[in-house]
Amino acid sequence: MKKSRVNLIIMSVLVLITHGNLIYADDAALAKAKNILQLFPIADGHNDLPWVIRSRFKGDVEGYDISVPAKYDTDIPRLKAGMVGTQFWSVYVPSSLTPAQALRSQLEQIDIAKRMINQYPKEFSYAASVADIKIARKNDRIASLLGIEGGHSIANSLGVLRSYYDLGVRYMTLTHFHSNDWADSATDTDDNDGLTPFGKEVVREMNRLGMIIDLSHVSAATMNDALDVTVAPVMFSHSSAQAMTNHSRNVSDQVLKRVSRNGGIVMVTFVPSFVNTKRRVWAEGMIPLVKNVSTDAEWDALNKIYRDEHGAPPLAHLSDVADHIDHVAKVAGFDHVGISGDFYGAEGDELVSGLEDVSKYPDLIAELIRRGWSDENIAKLASENILRVFGSVELVSAKLKQARTPSLKTIKELDGV
């Protein structure tokens, strides 16, 4: 009995020591993550806070105070805790709108985003170039850029596209849930077999302007057509790896290899159904239901109906996101992967466990450090890759602006529409 008791005590001590070492290792990885992010803060590819303010707070930027802990997933204290140094704010409008409605709503969203940035001058710094981002970093501000989510909002006009650029938009997702008149979406019918001739002209004009071509949301044919036409690097502002989770919104290995040759970037996102197969299977009936909604209230109502019919969803976890980042790095290379939370005001199990808000980026970086990622590759992932892509887009633009004038082509002329 005495011997057994001694053995039990020894085993307990070993367990405590082992547990303590695990805690120490976790703390060490997190501390290392934060040290790296001090020098190379997170540059996140997509956050829908302007839409949250519009849809849930009627565009009341001044009334919805994000200088203190706020209701949803994004506010200034948590951005600072998450060590975010650069944020592309999505100026999303639903693709279910008519062209005229989309154009008006797009201007309103740009207004909301700019008012939000201007509301907090000590924390945010409006940015429209890599040089602006560097100045914001130097002044300890969060560089704040604008990205359009869905080419439907140009209303089939290159003049409107140029006007958005002049208003500060620095990337545009070619489609959203729906295909438009010149590009096919990953979640709609392939009416155009990729890009139409006008769609290819949109890509060329974006190259000339210095607006990053964003291939999240588009069909595989559109991805490949855009990669055929562009002379500048592309981005996927919020997508993940299709080989890991077979979702239509994710990127195939074939395209990942093309992105590598193009010099572009895939910014892995935190959407549960994009990173976890069980969650994808559970959610596969959602897209036809929600693709035509135009408000968060409509989405909430349909989501409740779906949950009543299908039960609670399987959870996605931080480790799932890390798996996708590992895969993109393996196939495309460490120079071609980034991070994009795609936070949009979701709550509870609509968020990835362990990545519930914008304060959690260091936890993801710590997980990658435990998996053996080098300091250099962490820095690339965190921000240096997207800054390189943006810088390359700017250089291409400078050359093209010397070589040609703004395109006057129309969709009627090129597509006969």
Secondary structure, 3 states (H helix, E strand, C coil): CHHHHHHHHHHHHHHHHHHHHHHHHHHHHHHHHHHHHHHCCEEEEEECHHHHHHHHHCCCCCCCCCCCCCCCCCCHHHHHHCCEEEEEEECCCCCCCCHHHHHHHHHHHHHHHHHHHHHCCCCEEECCCHHHHHHHHHCCCEEEEEEEECHHHHCCCHHHHHHHHHCCEEEEECCCCCCCCCECECCCCCCCCCECHHHHHHHHHHHHHCCEEECCCECHHHHHHHHHHCCCCEEEEEECECCCCCCCCCECHHHHHHHHHHCCEEEEECCHHHHCHHHHHHHCCHHHHHCCCCCHHHHHHHHHHHHHHHCCCCCCEHHHHHHHHHHHHHHCCHHHEEEECCECCCCHHHCEECECCCCCHHHHHHHHHHCCCCHHHHHHHHHHHHHHHHHHHHHHHHHHHHHCCCCCCCHHHHHCC
